């Protein structure tokens, strides 16, 4: 029995759906195990189907043994109506954040023109699979621990080599090279390296600016291990920091550790965010913390839940999250410190162990 599929089927019942079309890549992989780059899932109470083209038929059969594999040609409007009509029922959900409006129109028209499927209705749904994915199984956690260990090691290795005059691009390339040479799959995101004033841009692209002593250097790096991602940020400096850097760094570190110590299951994402945000606001830098505290991590680097203002997502044991407050001051620079944590026994346990500047 595929437990993940059974959890999804329970959701279908709650949503009064007779079946669901899964198009989102990571959701398809999570539910079926199929890692090919093209294909769809159709899941009903009594059927689980992988559709893919001739390139991936054998692969799908090997990777998704719990699914019926059906060969398709062309886009869904060509094959979807006849196949959907065999599932029974009337209401078929589709992932409305993944399927374009143009594709939705084409599917709707194809159903209307099909004698067998004209009674079917497409129902837009959101966040059906993602909350299931958010609670990691033990096998997933082991892979994420390996991904976290790899990003820790990359940071430690490269940070020890950074000297005045080395450029942001050179630091980023050294990190990527280490990750790839030590087993990382495709990196989950472009490595961020920002020094001096550039570190005030949270998602700065590494440039040709050489790093200098006494200024903040923000490094945000992630690895991918057998599909699962890690996410780590450290702010370091060379030589002796000035008084402002020490002050800002200590505030961000206090905010990050406060969230780590007080975050708990059953909190909403907004409540978790507030734990760290209050520390920064009380220090007078509230306006300089413009992003959310964190996000879920898994098969993609940013996934459910979101830890930020307005988030009603509820934290639960088994979720892997980031804890990453920051302060960014235009013209001067920024500080961000990020650990990846797993909610365990009601509290966060850090999966990140790279050193923090002191």
Order of alpha helices (4+ residues) and beta strands (2+ residues): alpha-beta-alpha-beta-beta-alpha-beta-alpha-beta-alpha-beta-alpha-alpha-alpha-beta-beta-beta-beta-beta-alpha-alpha-beta-beta-beta-beta-beta-beta-beta
